[in-house]
Amino acid sequence: MNKYFDKNDMFNSNSRIYEGFFTETSECKNGLHQILEMLCLLLRSILESSAFRYVKVALVALSLIGLIGVIGAVEAGSLGMGSALLIGAVLVSVEYLCIRPRHRG
């Protein structure tokens, strides 16, 4: 029994666990890391239910204004019919995604 204890006493198997949990580490954050953290915080705040509602309303309003702009550009002749239909389809799909009811299940 003593030989087993002496053998295990010399074996150090903490695998740097002590340093990971009980010491302070100083992280040097670069500018890109700080920008990514700010973007994640912004997305997290936007995706909250109350803020997300305001974002949806703003997207619908901007899509309607964009559709009126596309119609005006086609009337003025500065935008072709094919590209106007493509832009219009994108704007209508954005409106649909904002207005559709949420399925709760």
Helices and strands as residue ranges (DSSP letters): H 2-10, H 17-22, H 31-46, H 49-76, H 81-99
